[in-house]
Amino acid sequence: MRLRAFDELSPSMEVDRTLLHLAAFGGTFPRRSVDLWRTRSKMLAEYAGLFAEESGRVIGQVFVLRIPYTFRDGVETISGLAGVATRPDRGRGGIARTLLAEVHRRETEAGVRFITLWTNRSWGAHGLYEKLGYRDIYSSPWVVHSPVGTSRARSRPRGIRGARRDDLRDIERLHARQAEGRLGFCREPNGYLRTAVLAGELHPERELLVARDGGRLVGYAHIDRNPYRTVCGELVATSGASRRDLVAEVERAAQGTPFAFQHTPVTDFPRLFPRPQYATSDRAWWGWMGSALGKVWTTRAAVRQFATDDRRFLCLSGDRF
Ligand SMILES: CC(C)(COP(=O)(O)OP(=O)(O)OC[C@H]1O[C@@H](n2cnc3c(N)ncnc32)[C@H](O)[C@@H]1OP(=O)(O)O)[C@@H](O)C(=O)NCCC(=O)NCCS
């Protein structure tokens, strides 16, 4: 077995990689998107990812992101693993373990101290990560509303509409402003939303709601919706009124189907989601794990380092990778 970087993949390995990704996650990470993110941002490691190859076939993969993170003592770049997968017919042969060990070596060499990933706590993968030193550091709360009977049709609150491309910069700036003084995922406004649109990963009109007051952006919400449910994991607003308007608009967008909120908006504004209308869980099966490269640590020490139990901790749906 040989390990290759993204740029060392041949066209036929590219097809193998797509199969791996689809079989594991039901989606893909097309080469065009990888190239776009690499040229327009510093979001991916220089080698983008590592791929296990045997007899010309790709049998395992992992992508490596670099993310600015605000710790209590300042901002530092951490690594994020994404798309960890092994060919379904090659499981349990140590492929993922070998890939991760090499990523750890490379990231340590690049000067990175902490490495993280999102996973489902009930999956076999969770055991692999724990063995490699990752600890559970955060799990997002959920609030869910399931309409009973037919809901009355409402009109859209004033000033709220689907986003256009020319809203994207303002959305990034509003996020950065609201993130000031907070800990965790505090992004810089650098055109990441436009890159997501160019990569076909974000459809502003369908997935972003904006609230404007006299031309000024006063809030936005990111929604993930299908005909059966709507989930909003990113809601940022400058006032209680625009926050309530955005929540009302998420409900309207759900058109009588169940809708939910997740992440920091739930922790910051629990009163927006009262019982009995909403059912609440303080955690999800999905969670975020963190490792201190070269160190063995406890869950408590990991949580303390990442400050995920601090009231200032910020995590929104755009911070899931
Ligand atoms: C998770 C996954 C990447 C593991 O790949 P792999 O090459 O089989 O992993 P390894 O052989 O290196 O596994 C090492 C450890 O992982 C854990 N593990 C792997 N598969 C497991 C399973 N099916 N059930 C329980 N534990 C499992 C075990 O702790 C294992 O150690 P052991 O063999 O000494 O008991 C692979 O099962 C996969 O692609 N799953 C689908 C995609 C996925 O869930 N990815 C993780 C996203 S966060």
The ligand as a MOL file (V3000), in Angstrom:
LIG
                    3D

  0  0  0     0  0            999 V3000
M  V30 BEGIN CTAB
M  V30 COUNTS 48 50 0 0 0
M  V30 BEGIN ATOM
M  V30 1 C -14.5970 4.2300 9.5860 0
M  V30 2 C -13.7190 3.6630 8.4890 0
M  V30 3 C -13.0460 4.8130 7.7590 0
M  V30 4 C -12.6660 2.7790 9.1260 0
M  V30 5 O -11.8020 2.3600 8.1030 0
M  V30 6 P -10.9060 1.0280 8.2260 0
M  V30 7 O -9.8380 1.1210 7.2040 0
M  V30 8 O -11.7810 -0.1530 8.2250 0
M  V30 9 O -10.3120 1.2440 9.6710 0
M  V30 10 P -9.1210 0.4680 10.3860 0
M  V30 11 O -9.0200 -0.9500 9.9000 0
M  V30 12 O -7.8910 1.2890 10.3260 0
M  V30 13 O -9.7880 0.4790 11.8200 0
M  V30 14 C -9.1710 0.6870 12.9710 0
M  V30 15 C -10.1790 0.7850 14.1100 0
M  V30 16 O -11.3940 1.4550 13.7470 0
M  V30 17 C -12.5080 0.8890 14.4600 0
M  V30 18 N -13.4540 0.3080 13.5060 0
M  V30 19 C -13.3150 0.2740 12.1750 0
M  V30 20 N -14.4030 -0.2920 11.6210 0
M  V30 21 C -15.2370 -0.6070 12.6270 0
M  V30 22 C -16.5170 -1.2260 12.6920 0
M  V30 23 N -17.1600 -1.6110 11.5880 0
M  V30 24 N -17.0990 -1.4060 13.8920 0
M  V30 25 C -16.4540 -1.0340 15.0280 0
M  V30 26 N -15.2160 -0.4450 15.0180 0
M  V30 27 C -14.6400 -0.2340 13.8390 0
M  V30 28 C -11.9110 -0.1840 15.3510 0
M  V30 29 O -11.6130 0.4550 16.5600 0
M  V30 30 C -10.6550 -0.5440 14.5880 0
M  V30 31 O -9.6560 -1.0800 15.4040 0
M  V30 32 P -9.4780 -2.6850 15.4900 0
M  V30 33 O -9.5650 -3.2130 14.0990 0
M  V30 34 O -8.1300 -2.8110 16.1220 0
M  V30 35 O -10.6180 -3.1330 16.3530 0
M  V30 36 C -14.5530 2.8020 7.4900 0
M  V30 37 O -15.3290 1.8770 8.2380 0
M  V30 38 C -15.4700 3.6040 6.5930 0
M  V30 39 O -15.0810 4.0580 5.5310 0
M  V30 40 N -16.7350 3.8080 7.0330 0
M  V30 41 C -17.7070 4.5640 6.2730 0
M  V30 42 C -17.4100 6.0450 6.2970 0
M  V30 43 C -17.2750 6.5810 7.6900 0
M  V30 44 O -18.0360 6.2760 8.5840 0
M  V30 45 N -16.2590 7.4350 7.8600 0
M  V30 46 C -16.0190 8.1350 9.0800 0
M  V30 47 C -16.6230 9.4720 8.9440 0
M  V30 48 S -16.3630 10.4610 10.3610 0
M  V30 END ATOM
M  V30 BEGIN BOND
M  V30 1 1 1 2
M  V30 2 1 2 3
M  V30 3 1 2 4
M  V30 4 1 2 36
M  V30 5 1 4 5
M  V30 6 1 5 6
M  V30 7 2 6 7
M  V30 8 1 6 8
M  V30 9 1 6 9
M  V30 10 1 9 10
M  V30 11 2 10 11
M  V30 12 1 10 12
M  V30 13 1 10 13
M  V30 14 1 13 14
M  V30 15 1 14 15
M  V30 16 1 15 16
M  V30 17 1 15 30
M  V30 18 1 16 17
M  V30 19 1 17 18
M  V30 20 1 17 28
M  V30 21 1 18 19
M  V30 22 1 18 27
M  V30 23 2 19 20
M  V30 24 1 20 21
M  V30 25 1 21 22
M  V30 26 2 21 27
M  V30 27 1 22 23
M  V30 28 2 22 24
M  V30 29 1 24 25
M  V30 30 2 25 26
M  V30 31 1 26 27
M  V30 32 1 28 29
M  V30 33 1 28 30
M  V30 34 1 30 31
M  V30 35 1 31 32
M  V30 36 2 32 33
M  V30 37 1 32 34
M  V30 38 1 32 35
M  V30 39 1 36 37
M  V30 40 1 36 38
M  V30 41 2 38 39
M  V30 42 1 38 40
M  V30 43 1 40 41
M  V30 44 1 41 42
M  V30 45 1 42 43
M  V30 46 2 43 44
M  V30 47 1 43 45
M  V30 48 1 45 46
M  V30 49 1 46 47
M  V30 50 1 47 48
M  V30 END BOND
M  V30 END CTAB
M  END
